[in-house]
Amino acid sequence: MTSHELILASALLAVLSGVPAALLSKRSNMSQALATLILLCANGIGLLAVYRWWVDGAIAPLSFPAPIPGVSVSVAIDAISVCFLLPILVVTSMATIYGLQYWKQSEHEDNGRGVSLFLGAMTGAMTLIVVAHDGLMFLAAWETMAISGLFLVATEDHISETRKAAWLYIAASHFATLCAFGVFALLYAINGSWDFDTLKTTGTPMAFAMAALAFFGFGTKAGIMPMHIWLPSAHAQAPSHVSAVMSGVLLKMGVYGIVRVSTFYAEIPLSWALFVLVMGTSTAILGIAFAIGQQDIKRALAYSSIENIGIITIGLGLALLGRATGQPQWAFLGVCGMILHVWNHALFKSLLFFGAGSVIHGVGTRDMESMGGLSKHMPKTATCFLVGAVAICGLPPLNGFVSEILIYLGLFRIATSPETLASAAVFAAPGLALVGALACACFVKIYGLVFLGAPRSEHAAQTHEAGSAMCVPMMILAGCCALIGVVPLVAAPLLDRVAAGWNGDAAVAFKLIEEAPLQMLSVIAALIAVLLLAGAGFLLMRGIRRAPSGLTWDCGYAAPSSRMQYSSSSFAEMLVKLFGWALQPNVERPKITELFPQNVEFDSHVNDTVLHKLVLPTTRAVTWCFSWGRYLQSGSLQAYLMYILVVVVFLLLWR
């Protein structure tokens, strides 16, 4: 079988993987295990298809008739497809294993079968999206992915907040789908074909409209600000292993759409590239700023995903800038940094959501104020979460550092450009540095509140470690983060091929091993890893055991409690105030007017500014305006006669 036939078999088997779970008993864990096994087999076939593509090289697209008479659809695997396909296969495999214990079908009789069914359907749909070679196949797979995501977000639809998140998700998904229809309708109008190919004319208003629809439509699915409004609530309300898939790979389908459409243009205007850079930088900064202000662990991770989508968009903007200015080296580093961060984010964000799921599974809440001290009871989860936190902060010796270094190198090359307008893009470099600093503060807060200190609730004090089905996927993902961080050379050959495929012949002359100090990064990462392991070993063998035990110094107060620890609001207060113009935190301060006041509460939380200050008020205003139209259907005969009279008079006057 060719690579195209294998990938089609993989997608079809993934879509059907949840059928056994849906047909068999809703109390049977065996049906869930069977669905997991089928999905793992489907993803294994997908990996085999990737291997065949690597060995055999690119082949002609595979076409077959569509249900519409006289129309055919086609699939093709290229380097860009493979780069987005690998995270899909890896993350969904880990998620379905994780779900065996996290979301047991016997414990979730009402929705367990639906999770297995729609997780498989989403996996197959995403696989078809990245290998589709025409607009019709892409749109069919895109809508299948969107509908599957709706049912997964609405898994616990008996909860009011979950239903609201599902409605918001499907509204944003329909907007993205509508834009995608516009993109491929314009592609057909310009080229006379649905097939993915270079546009015959690129300087026309239709070509500009196509680019705008692609960026704002696919950017909505990716979570680029301000089109991100659906993302925090959907990620928070979905089951944690579903959130891992949505954050790790579903968001990347939006990125893939933008990247794929960018290959249709033979030339990229400089203004487009600068616009993408500005959007990416602002998304990264504001995304992590919103993450710092959250008390819900999954909402914090969701906003952190927006931040990382911003970093990926910065890499894309750098690549577009290279094409716009005829600087293939910039484009090469931008594409390599972007794609590598797509992989890295898929790994460490899935790891973090799995870790959050283990915590929620044990404590029973998403509120970080009710956690604390969990590292003593959940050492495996705490260690894996720490690996993900270090990786997402872009610190060595883990993978996030490598992809951000590639983007930094490209941005620093811009500083030497003789073109004044292009050199203005160097502003993204300090923006990226600010993002790194804020990410460190954010995850120090999350890790400290969740895993360190004293338990803040009775449930946190009595929690226990997750089982093997949940811990093993976390360990595998943590190992992958360490592998890419210590040995980034393993990713270089595929990155070289995707850069050549996206940038054309101009990128063939570049090799990542020559453009970036990968060997030096490996040496530094290995040295840091050895020092960390040696230090940890020393503390375990000698330091910790010999340390005296007793209460922490507490200013003479002999009965400390968990209330004396930093809270989420107090830890983040300074940074939330710094970005108060954007976050607009809601603070409810108690008013003490009595000599002996009653118990009072202080509350501080950060809502989504775009959603609550712009989208919802606008929606309510539009709804109010249209509500007046209900009078037109009042059922009154006199009103209908009046409408006819007004129309007749208007027509007579018009005549």
Order of alpha helices (4+ residues) and beta strands (2+ residues): alpha-alpha-alpha-beta-beta-alpha-alpha-alpha-alpha-alpha-alpha-alpha-alpha-alpha-alpha-alpha-alpha-alpha-alpha-alpha-alpha-alpha-alpha-alpha-alpha-alpha-alpha-beta-beta-alpha-alpha
